[in-house]
């Protein structure tokens, strides 16, 4: 058996549905005896058995294991599609998310490349479990931001169905249960910058609408959403729509985080908006000069934050 086939071997397992993917190559766990044609024929007669590795690879050679794995995935999808769902279900499991993250991360990354532009619904459905099921993203035992990010990037690569699936995970429930993981997804969107209005809508909601059950907000998540939103097509206009003095005065604490996101994105196109807002903030501060309290403190902090942002953006 050649070196790469030693890393792509069929083991004897009790269930024909347990197709396992291990770091270093593919380990296909099916009820098949590797060097026993008679046993294999018997199993084929009674089950819809998984094809052997040589059958799938078809004599192709590869530069590296990643290239080989991607070819394998595409071949199963295209030529042995009856086994495609089994392959996905066996490798995108909560158990691997918790106990074998490196293996799952490799699988997710290679799945995204294998299905790039193919808009495969089964891959989208199962990757979206990672980004949208709290059993994964809000797991109390482990945090796997690298897998969340990889799953988000894979969904974007797959096509419109993947982007729709990812955008649908930006919910207020997700925000309330685990804002840190939602920020990871926002960062993935900001890095890939897909030209899809659904992401603009999703990040705008995180930045300006989502709140906790008692009406509070998560500043770091808000700032991250604004920063990534500003990298999207028409993202600047989406932020600009909310930079109104009435909205700012209604929640100056939230807009401290918004201003931080603007500065982080180096969105110089919003400099004029910030200076205009500062005029209104200072006018309100003057009106409250004899009314100290938490609200006035937030306005003062916002005023200082706008000043810092304007300096960062080269306005002052």
Backbone torsions as a table, in degrees:
resi	resn	phi	psi	omega
1	UNK	NA	127.3	-178.0
2	UNK	-66.1	168.0	-175.3
3	UNK	-56.6	-47.3	-175.9
4	UNK	-71.0	-29.7	177.4
5	UNK	-73.8	-22.9	173.6
6	UNK	-66.4	-25.8	179.5
7	UNK	-93.8	-5.4	178.3
8	UNK	-126.8	80.8	-172.3
9	UNK	-124.2	156.4	178.5
10	UNK	-99.5	127.0	178.8
11	UNK	-105.1	166.4	177.0
12	UNK	-91.6	116.0	177.4
13	UNK	-127.3	166.1	-176.7
14	UNK	-79.6	-20.4	-174.8
15	UNK	-124.4	131.1	178.3
16	UNK	-70.9	-4.1	-179.4
17	UNK	-97.3	-6.0	-176.2
18	UNK	-91.1	84.3	178.2
19	UNK	-95.2	109.6	-172.6
20	UNK	-106.6	142.7	-178.1
21	UNK	-118.9	116.3	-175.7
22	UNK	-113.3	152.9	177.5
23	UNK	-58.8	135.0	-178.3
24	UNK	98.6	-4.1	178.2
25	UNK	147.7	-172.1	-176.4
26	UNK	-97.4	127.9	172.0
27	UNK	-115.9	104.3	-172.7
28	UNK	-92.6	107.6	-175.2
29	UNK	-89.4	95.7	-179.8
30	UNK	-129.9	162.9	177.5
31	UNK	-80.2	76.5	-179.1
32	UNK	-141.0	136.4	174.3
33	UNK	-95.8	122.0	-168.2
34	UNK	-57.3	-50.9	-174.4
35	UNK	-110.9	39.3	-178.1
36	UNK	-133.3	84.8	-175.6
37	UNK	-56.0	-38.1	-178.2
38	UNK	-63.5	-45.0	179.0
39	UNK	-64.5	-39.1	-179.8
40	UNK	-64.1	-41.1	179.1
41	UNK	-63.7	-39.3	179.5
42	UNK	-63.3	-42.7	-179.5
43	UNK	-67.6	-39.9	-179.9
44	UNK	-61.3	-33.6	-178.6
45	UNK	-70.4	-24.6	-174.4
46	UNK	-109.2	-15.8	-179.0
47	UNK	-137.3	162.6	172.9
48	UNK	-86.0	78.4	-168.4
49	UNK	-72.4	153.7	178.4
50	UNK	-73.1	141.4	179.8
51	UNK	-66.1	155.1	178.1
52	UNK	-72.5	160.7	179.3
53	UNK	-59.1	-47.5	178.5
54	UNK	-58.2	-36.3	177.8
55	UNK	-61.8	-43.1	-177.1
56	UNK	-70.1	-43.7	-175.9
57	UNK	-77.1	-25.3	173.2
58	UNK	58.8	32.3	176.6
59	UNK	81.4	2.9	178.8
60	UNK	-70.5	149.6	172.5
61	UNK	-113.3	158.3	-171.3
62	UNK	-138.3	154.6	179.8
63	UNK	-73.9	-31.4	-177.0
64	UNK	-157.6	172.9	-176.6
65	UNK	-68.8	-32.4	178.7
66	UNK	-63.1	-45.3	178.0
67	UNK	-60.1	-40.4	179.4
68	UNK	-65.0	-44.2	-179.2
69	UNK	-63.5	-41.8	-179.9
70	UNK	-64.3	-41.7	176.5
71	UNK	-60.5	-42.5	179.7
72	UNK	-60.0	-47.5	-179.8
73	UNK	-60.2	-45.7	179.9
74	UNK	-62.9	-37.8	-179.2
75	UNK	-66.5	-42.9	177.5
76	UNK	-62.3	-44.0	179.7
77	UNK	-61.7	-43.3	-171.7
78	UNK	-87.1	-37.9	-171.8
79	UNK	-110.0	-18.8	-179.4
80	UNK	-132.8	52.8	-169.4
81	UNK	-65.1	-20.8	177.5
82	UNK	-61.1	-21.5	-178.0
83	UNK	-100.8	-1.0	-173.1
84	UNK	-63.2	-48.1	-179.2
85	UNK	-64.2	-39.8	177.7
86	UNK	-58.8	-43.0	-179.5
87	UNK	-61.8	-44.7	-179.5
88	UNK	-66.6	-46.9	-176.7
89	UNK	-63.4	-33.9	-177.6
90	UNK	-76.1	-20.2	-174.6
91	UNK	-110.9	-18.6	177.8
92	UNK	-104.2	61.6	-175.1
93	UNK	-106.3	155.0	175.3
94	UNK	-64.8	-35.2	178.9
95	UNK	-59.2	-46.1	178.9
96	UNK	-68.8	-34.8	177.0
97	UNK	-56.9	-40.2	-177.4
98	UNK	-84.3	-45.7	-168.3
99	UNK	-102.3	-23.0	-177.7
100	UNK	-135.4	60.4	-174.1
101	UNK	-63.3	-36.2	-179.6
102	UNK	-64.0	-40.8	177.9
103	UNK	-63.2	-46.6	-178.7
104	UNK	-67.3	-37.7	178.7
105	UNK	-60.8	-43.1	178.4
106	UNK	-61.1	-45.6	-178.7
107	UNK	-61.6	-45.8	-179.0
108	UNK	-61.2	-45.9	179.6
109	UNK	-60.6	-45.1	-177.7
110	UNK	-73.1	-31.8	175.5
111	UNK	-63.3	-42.1	178.6
112	UNK	-60.2	-41.3	178.6
113	UNK	-70.8	-40.9	-178.2
114	UNK	-63.4	-36.4	-177.3
115	UNK	-102.1	14.8	179.6
116	UNK	-53.7	123.0	177.0
117	UNK	73.2	5.2	-175.7
118	UNK	-95.9	-11.1	174.2
119	UNK	55.2	40.0	-175.1
120	UNK	-73.2	118.7	-175.0
121	UNK	-67.4	-36.6	-178.8
122	UNK	-66.0	-43.3	178.1
123	UNK	-63.2	-40.9	179.5
124	UNK	-62.6	-44.9	-177.3
125	UNK	-59.4	-42.8	-174.6
126	UNK	-82.9	-31.6	173.6
127	UNK	-67.7	-34.5	-179.7
128	UNK	-68.2	-18.9	173.0
129	UNK	-63.8	-39.0	-179.3
130	UNK	-66.0	-42.9	-177.0
131	UNK	-83.3	-20.4	-172.3
132	UNK	-121.2	-7.1	180.0
133	UNK	-100.5	122.3	-178.7
134	UNK	-60.5	-19.8	175.3
135	UNK	-60.7	-27.5	175.8
136	UNK	-93.0	-64.5	-168.0
137	UNK	-72.0	-25.0	179.9
138	UNK	-114.1	29.4	-177.6
139	UNK	-61.6	128.3	-176.3
140	UNK	-78.0	-12.7	-178.6
141	UNK	-92.0	-35.5	-175.7
142	UNK	-143.1	158.0	171.6
143	UNK	-123.2	125.7	-178.3
144	UNK	-125.5	66.2	-178.4
145	UNK	-60.2	-30.0	-179.1
146	UNK	-66.6	-34.6	178.0
147	UNK	-75.2	-39.3	176.0
148	UNK	-58.6	-46.0	-179.9
149	UNK	-63.6	-44.1	-179.8
150	UNK	-63.6	-39.9	179.1
151	UNK	-64.9	-40.9	177.8
152	UNK	-63.3	-45.0	179.6
153	UNK	-64.9	-38.2	178.2
154	UNK	-64.1	-42.2	178.6
155	UNK	-61.3	-40.7	178.9
156	UNK	-63.7	-41.5	-178.8
157	UNK	-66.1	-34.4	-172.7
158	UNK	-65.3	-34.3	176.9
159	UNK	135.6	-165.4	-175.8
160	UNK	-54.1	-41.5	179.8
161	UNK	-64.0	-38.5	178.3
162	UNK	-68.4	-40.8	179.2
163	UNK	-66.0	-39.5	177.0
164	UNK	-62.7	-43.2	-179.7
165	UNK	-63.0	-41.4	179.9
166	UNK	-69.1	-45.4	-179.1
167	UNK	-59.7	-33.7	-178.0
168	UNK	-71.3	-12.3	178.6
169	UNK	-84.8	-7.0	176.3
170	UNK	-84.6	81.4	-176.6
171	UNK	-118.3	161.3	178.0
172	UNK	-66.4	-31.2	176.2
173	UNK	-64.7	-41.3	176.5
174	UNK	-62.6	-43.8	178.9
175	UNK	-58.8	-42.7	-176.6
176	UNK	-75.0	-33.1	-176.2
177	UNK	-84.8	-31.8	-178.2
178	UNK	-161.8	79.2	-178.0
179	UNK	-63.1	-27.8	-179.5
180	UNK	-62.7	-42.2	179.4
181	UNK	-70.1	-32.7	176.6
182	UNK	-65.5	-35.1	176.6
183	UNK	-66.3	-36.2	176.2
184	UNK	-60.3	-43.9	179.0
185	UNK	-65.2	-39.9	178.1
186	UNK	-62.6	-39.4	178.0
187	UNK	-63.7	-38.4	178.1
188	UNK	-63.9	-41.8	176.8
189	UNK	-62.7	-44.2	-179.6
190	UNK	-63.9	-33.2	179.2
191	UNK	-73.0	-41.9	-178.6
192	UNK	-81.2	-29.1	-179.6
193	UNK	50.5	55.4	178.1
194	UNK	-66.8	141.1	-179.5
195	UNK	-86.7	77.0	-176.2
196	UNK	-141.5	119.6	-176.5
197	UNK	-62.1	-20.5	-179.7
198	UNK	-65.0	-32.9	178.1
199	UNK	-72.9	-34.7	175.3
200	UNK	-62.0	-43.5	177.8
201	UNK	-63.8	-42.8	-177.8
202	UNK	-64.6	-47.2	-178.1
203	UNK	-70.8	-31.4	175.6
204	UNK	-63.9	-39.4	178.5
205	UNK	-64.8	-43.7	178.1
206	UNK	-60.2	-43.0	-175.0
207	UNK	-71.5	-39.3	-168.0
208	UNK	-120.8	-12.0	-173.5
209	UNK	-120.8	-43.0	-173.1
210	UNK	-63.4	143.4	178.1
211	UNK	-149.2	168.2	176.3
212	UNK	-77.1	177.5	-177.7
213	UNK	-64.7	-23.1	178.6
214	UNK	-101.6	14.5	175.5
215	UNK	87.7	2.9	178.3
216	UNK	-82.1	-175.2	-178.3
217	UNK	-146.4	166.5	179.2
218	UNK	-106.7	104.6	-172.8
219	UNK	-56.4	-43.8	-176.7
220	UNK	-64.9	-39.7	178.4
221	UNK	-67.0	-40.7	177.8
222	UNK	-61.6	-47.8	179.9
223	UNK	-60.8	-41.6	178.9
224	UNK	-65.2	-40.1	179.1
225	UNK	-62.9	-43.3	-180.0
226	UNK	-64.0	-46.7	-179.2
227	UNK	-58.1	-46.0	-178.8
228	UNK	-73.7	-33.7	176.4
229	UNK	-60.5	-38.5	-177.5
230	UNK	-69.6	-11.9	175.4
231	UNK	-89.6	-5.7	-177.6
232	UNK	-92.7	159.6	175.2
233	UNK	-58.4	127.7	-178.1
234	UNK	64.3	14.7	177.5
235	UNK	-66.6	-37.5	179.2
236	UNK	-61.5	-42.8	179.0
237	UNK	-64.5	-36.0	179.2
238	UNK	-64.1	-40.9	178.1
239	UNK	-70.3	-42.8	-177.5
240	UNK	-57.5	-35.6	180.0
241	UNK	-58.2	-30.4	-176.8
242	UNK	-95.3	-4.5	179.8
243	UNK	-86.2	64.0	178.2
244	UNK	-113.5	141.3	-173.5
245	UNK	-61.4	-34.8	179.6
246	UNK	-62.7	-43.0	179.8
247	UNK	-69.0	-38.2	-180.0
248	UNK	-65.9	-46.7	-178.3
249	UNK	-67.5	-24.4	178.0
250	UNK	-72.0	-23.7	-178.3
251	UNK	-153.9	69.2	-176.5
252	UNK	-62.6	-29.2	178.4
253	UNK	-63.7	-45.0	179.0
254	UNK	-62.4	-38.7	-176.5
255	UNK	-75.0	-14.5	168.2
256	UNK	-61.7	-43.6	178.2
257	UNK	-68.4	-37.8	177.7
258	UNK	-60.3	-46.6	179.9
259	UNK	-62.9	-38.0	176.7
260	UNK	-61.1	-40.8	177.7
261	UNK	-65.8	-38.6	177.4
262	UNK	-61.9	-44.9	179.1
263	UNK	-65.4	-39.9	179.9
264	UNK	-63.3	-33.2	178.8
265	UNK	-84.1	-5.9	-175.9
266	UNK	51.8	47.2	-178.0
267	UNK	-84.4	78.6	-176.7
268	UNK	-63.2	-20.7	178.6
269	UNK	-66.3	-11.5	178.8
270	UNK	-104.8	7.3	-179.3
271	UNK	-58.0	-45.5	-179.9
272	UNK	-62.6	-38.9	177.3
273	UNK	-62.3	-40.8	-178.8
274	UNK	-66.9	-42.9	179.9
275	UNK	-66.1	-35.0	176.8
276	UNK	-66.1	-41.4	177.7
277	UNK	-63.1	-37.9	-177.4
278	UNK	-63.0	-35.3	176.8
279	UNK	-59.7	-46.6	179.9
280	UNK	-66.5	-38.5	179.2
281	UNK	-63.9	-44.0	-179.0
282	UNK	-68.3	-33.5	176.0
283	UNK	-63.3	-41.6	179.0
284	UNK	-68.2	-37.4	177.5
285	UNK	-61.6	-40.6	178.7
286	UNK	-63.4	-40.9	180.0
287	UNK	-65.9	-25.0	-178.8
288	UNK	-102.9	17.6	-175.8
289	UNK	-58.2	-30.1	179.7
290	UNK	-101.1	15.0	-177.5
291	UNK	-130.9	71.3	179.2
292	UNK	-65.1	157.5	-179.5
293	UNK	157.2	179.9	-176.3
294	UNK	-61.8	-38.6	-179.4
295	UNK	-64.3	-44.8	179.9
296	UNK	-65.6	-35.8	176.9
297	UNK	-61.6	-40.5	178.4
298	UNK	-64.7	-39.7	177.8
299	UNK	-63.1	-40.2	178.5
300	UNK	-64.4	-41.4	178.1
301	UNK	-66.1	-37.4	176.8
302	UNK	-64.9	-42.9	177.6
303	UNK	-57.5	-45.8	179.4
304	UNK	-65.6	-38.6	179.4
305	UNK	-65.7	-38.4	177.1
306	UNK	-64.3	-40.3	178.3
307	UNK	-61.2	-44.6	179.0
308	UNK	-63.6	-41.9	-179.4
309	UNK	-64.3	-41.3	-180.0
310	UNK	-63.5	-38.7	175.9
311	UNK	-62.6	-45.8	178.9
312	UNK	-60.0	-35.5	-178.5
313	UNK	-87.4	1.7	177.2
314	UNK	78.6	19.9	-178.2
315	UNK	-84.7	-28.9	-178.3
316	UNK	-125.9	NA	NA
